[in-house]
Amino acid sequence: METNSKKMGLASVLIEEEDVIVITWVLGLQECGLSITLQQLKTKVTELIQIRPIPFKHGVPGKTWWYWFNQKHP
């Protein structure tokens, strides 16, 4: 199990409920035939987690977060 945790990296940045909200949002837009930019995704994540301490520089997810999020949700 420890190996899986290391593989996920920053998976703990988003709690499970926030993760579901982001994925549902992305898939909902996709079903409507719309696409989003990486910046729009980062903005959505920033909006979701602004009420608690976050490890992002300037409060916005960076490249490392995107890498791990993309690994978790290809």
URGI-V896606 format. One record per residue. N is the residue number from 1. OMEGA is omega in whole degrees, -180 to 180 (* if undefined). NEAR is the number of other ideal C-beta (glycine too) atoms within 10 Angstrom. Layout:
N,OMEGA,NEAR ; N,OMEGA,NEAR
//
This chain:
1,-180,4 ; 2,179,6 ; 3,179,7 ; 4,179,8 ; 5,179,10 ; 6,180,7 ; 7,-178,11 ; 8,175,13 ; 9,-175,15 ; 10,-178,18 ; 11,-177,16 ; 12,178,11 ; 13,175,18 ; 14,173,22 ; 15,-174,13 ; 16,-180,9 ; 17,179,9 ; 18,178,15 ; 19,179,17 ; 20,179,11 ; 21,-178,16 ; 22,-179,17 ; 23,179,14 ; 24,179,10 ; 25,-179,15 ; 26,-178,17 ; 27,177,11 ; 28,177,10 ; 29,179,13 ; 30,179,11 ; 31,178,8 ; 32,-180,8 ; 33,180,6 ; 34,176,9 ; 35,178,9 ; 36,176,14 ; 37,176,8 ; 38,179,11 ; 39,178,9 ; 40,177,13 ; 41,180,18 ; 42,178,18 ; 43,178,14 ; 44,179,17 ; 45,179,23 ; 46,178,15 ; 47,-178,10 ; 48,-171,18 ; 49,-176,18 ; 50,-180,9 ; 51,180,7 ; 52,179,8 ; 53,-179,5 ; 54,-178,17 ; 55,-176,13 ; 56,175,16 ; 57,-178,9 ; 58,177,6 ; 59,-177,10 ; 60,178,13 ; 61,-179,24 ; 62,-178,13 ; 63,-179,8 ; 64,178,14 ; 65,-179,20 ; 66,179,15 ; 67,-177,12 ; 68,178,19 ; 69,180,22 ; 70,176,11 ; 71,-179,13 ; 72,-177,15 ; 73,-176,11 ; 74,*,4
//
